[in-house]
Amino acid sequence: MPEVLSVGEVLVDITRKERDIPHTVPAIYLGPNPGGAPAIFADAVARLGVSVGFLGCVGGDD
């Protein structure tokens, strides 16, 4: 049984590398990287050595 249970979403972050360039200009993107506050919290707590569980679901969107 985990000591901490995090409930919520897991997101995928894709970040544009350059700043101050219009989005109409092709660019280099970084990612995919894990995101979503509940998932990041669970990761941070686990890195501190705490037993963590995560409750979420996978959406049907693209």
Beta strands, then each sheet from edge to edge (+ up, - down):
strand 1: 4-7
strand 2: 11-16
strand 3: 29-35
strand 4: 52-55
sheet 1: 1+ 4+
sheet 2: 2+ 3-
end
